[in-house]
Amino acid sequence: MSQLQQNLNQALELSQRIFDLAQDAAWTEMEQVDRLRLTLLESIFSNAEFQQKSDDYEPQLSKIVDLNEQALALCADARGKLNRQSRSLNVGRKALTAYKKNSFD
């Protein structure tokens, strides 16, 4: 197996790991794994063999892209939940402040 093929397989494994971590909301670890994957992807895209025969590697790249899109969707969902929680906390904080301001001790 060529080094390029090994790198593609490893990038695919890391992409699966990123998706799994996104499902578990393990954001810090996900970021670390993503940095490793980015290094691999850069080496893949700069590889002369890949540049000449990129169509040969389309199935693996497609799977990497698909996993990445799924992980991004999980991240966007988590961000939306955090934003909603933050707004709810702000409303609660304002209500508490108003109560304190208007209460008769």
N, C-alpha and C positions, 0 to 999 in steps of 0.2 A: 504494500500500500504506500502510495506516495505521501510525502509530507503535506502536500496540499489536501489530499483526501483525509488525512488524519486531522488536519486543522478544521476542515469542514465538519467532520464528525464531532469533534470537540466543541465547535461553535454551536452545533445542533443540540448537543447534550447540555451546554450552558444555557441555551435558549429555553430548553425544557425546564431546567432548574430555576431560571428567572420566573417562568410562568408559575411553577409550583410555589415559589416564595411569594409571588404576588397573591396567590390564593390564600396563603397563610398570613398575609399582611406583614411579612418580614422585610420591611423596607430597607433597613440598613444593610442587611446581608444581600438583598437583591441588588443594591447599588454596587456592592463590591464585586459580585459575580458579573454584573453588566460591564464593569471596567475591564475585567479579564476577557470577556467576549469581544469587546470593542477592539482590544489589541489583536486578537485572533482575526477578526474581520478585516482589519487594516492590512494584516499580512496576506490574507487571502486575496483581497482586491488588488494588491500590488504585485501579486505573483504573475510572472510572465505566462506560465501555463494556463492559469485561470483566464487571463486577458485574451488568450488565443482561442480558448475552448470554453468560454463561460456557459454556453448552452448545455454542455455536458453536465454541469453542476446545478442546473435549474431546479430539479426536484428537491435537493437539500436546501437550496436558498429559499425556495417557496415555503418550505416547512418552517425555516427560521423566521421568515417574515410573518407567517401565520401565527406562530407562537408569540412573536413580539407584539402583534396587533392585539392578541387576546390579553397579554400582560398589560398593555397600555389601557385597554378597556377596564380591567380590574383596578388599575391605578386611578383612572378618571372617576370610577364609581366611588372609590375610597375618598378621593378628594371632595367629591360632591357631598358625601356623608359628613365629612369633617366641616365643610362650609355650613351645612344645615345645623350641625351641633353648635358651631360657633355663633351663628345667628340666634339660636335658642338661648345660649348662655348670655348673650348681650341683652336680649329681651328680659331675661330673669334678673340680670344685674340692674337694668333700668328700673324694673318694678321694685326691687329691693331698695334702691336709692330713693325712689319716690315715696315708698312706705316710711323709710327712716325720716325723710324730710317732713312728712305730714303727720307723723305719729305724735301722740301726746304722752310723754314719759311721765 
